[in-house]
Amino acid sequence: MCKESAVHSLKLIAFNVEGLERELENPLFIESLYKSYICVLYETWKGSDSKLALPGLWDFSLIRQKTKKVGRNSGGVTIICKDSIRKGIKITKASKGFVWLKLDANFFGFEENVF
């Protein structure tokens, strides 16, 4: 069972960041990540699958290859969640800009799994 007592108010956020590297320099953006349980970031333009190294947070990135037309990486999805709920989340599928997450019913105390 989840150790967080406020999971009944699970906070999820999503951002189209148009370049994650730039946003990681913004203290308000970082604060938003820490205030949420799960954050989905689109258009990360991330160039490698390296971890973000944000203490207390776990991350998974789906990288899209650099395109000749734009000259930089484009697209990309990154999922960030608190370490304390990581055991209750499973990546069930990740391909071509889509990531399916399963939130385990037993871990979170839900009636059914949430996808």
C-alpha positions in Angstrom: 0.0 0.0 0.0 1.1 3.5 -0.7 2.8 5.3 2.2 1.6 8.7 1.0 -1.5 9.7 2.9 -2.7 12.2 0.3 -3.0 9.8 -2.6 -6.7 10.3 -2.6 -5.8 13.6 -4.2 -3.2 12.4 -6.6 -1.8 15.4 -8.4 -1.0 14.9 -12.1 0.3 17.6 -14.4 1.3 17.7 -18.0 3.4 20.3 -19.8 4.4 20.9 -23.5 7.9 22.1 -22.6 9.3 22.8 -26.1 12.8 21.9 -24.8 13.3 20.3 -21.4 16.9 21.5 -20.9 15.8 25.1 -20.9 13.0 24.4 -18.4 15.3 22.7 -16.0 16.9 26.1 -15.3 13.6 27.5 -14.2 13.0 27.3 -10.4 9.2 27.6 -10.8 9.2 24.7 -13.2 11.3 22.5 -10.8 8.9 23.5 -8.0 6.0 22.3 -10.0 7.6 18.9 -10.6 8.1 18.5 -6.8 4.5 19.5 -6.0 3.0 16.8 -8.3 2.9 13.1 -7.9 3.2 12.4 -11.6 4.3 14.8 -14.4 4.1 14.1 -18.1 6.3 16.3 -20.3 5.8 16.5 -24.0 8.1 18.0 -26.7 11.1 17.5 -24.5 13.6 17.6 -27.4 15.8 15.5 -25.2 18.9 14.2 -27.0 19.8 11.3 -24.8 18.1 8.8 -22.5 20.1 9.9 -19.4 18.4 10.3 -16.1 17.5 13.8 -14.9 19.0 13.3 -11.5 16.3 15.2 -9.5 16.5 14.1 -5.9 13.4 12.2 -4.8 12.0 11.9 -8.3 12.1 9.1 -10.8 12.1 9.7 -14.5 11.6 7.8 -17.8 12.2 9.3 -21.2 11.1 8.3 -24.6 13.6 9.9 -27.0 12.8 10.8 -30.6 15.7 10.9 -33.1 17.2 14.1 -34.4 15.6 15.1 -37.7 17.5 16.6 -40.6 14.7 19.0 -41.4 14.8 20.8 -38.0 18.5 20.1 -37.1 17.8 19.2 -33.5 15.9 16.6 -31.5 12.2 17.0 -31.6 9.2 15.4 -29.9 9.9 13.2 -27.0 8.0 12.3 -23.8 9.3 12.2 -20.2 7.4 10.8 -17.2 8.4 12.0 -13.8 7.0 10.7 -10.5 7.9 10.8 -6.8 10.1 8.0 -5.7 7.6 7.2 -2.9 5.0 6.1 -5.5 7.3 4.6 -8.1 6.5 1.0 -7.0 2.8 1.5 -7.9 3.5 2.7 -11.4 4.4 0.4 -14.4 5.3 1.5 -17.9 3.2 -1.0 -19.9 4.1 0.3 -23.4 6.3 3.0 -24.8 6.7 3.7 -28.6 6.6 6.5 -31.1 5.7 9.3 -28.7 3.2 7.4 -26.6 3.8 6.1 -23.1 1.1 3.9 -21.3 1.3 3.9 -17.5 -0.5 1.5 -15.2 -1.3 2.8 -11.7 -1.7 -0.3 -9.6 -5.0 -0.5 -7.8 -3.6 -2.3 -4.7 -0.8 0.1 -4.2 -2.9 3.3 -4.5 -6.1 1.9 -2.9 -8.2 2.3 -6.1 -11.0 -0.1 -7.0 -9.4 -0.8 -10.4 -6.1 -0.2 -12.1 -5.8 3.1 -13.8 -4.1 3.5 -17.2 
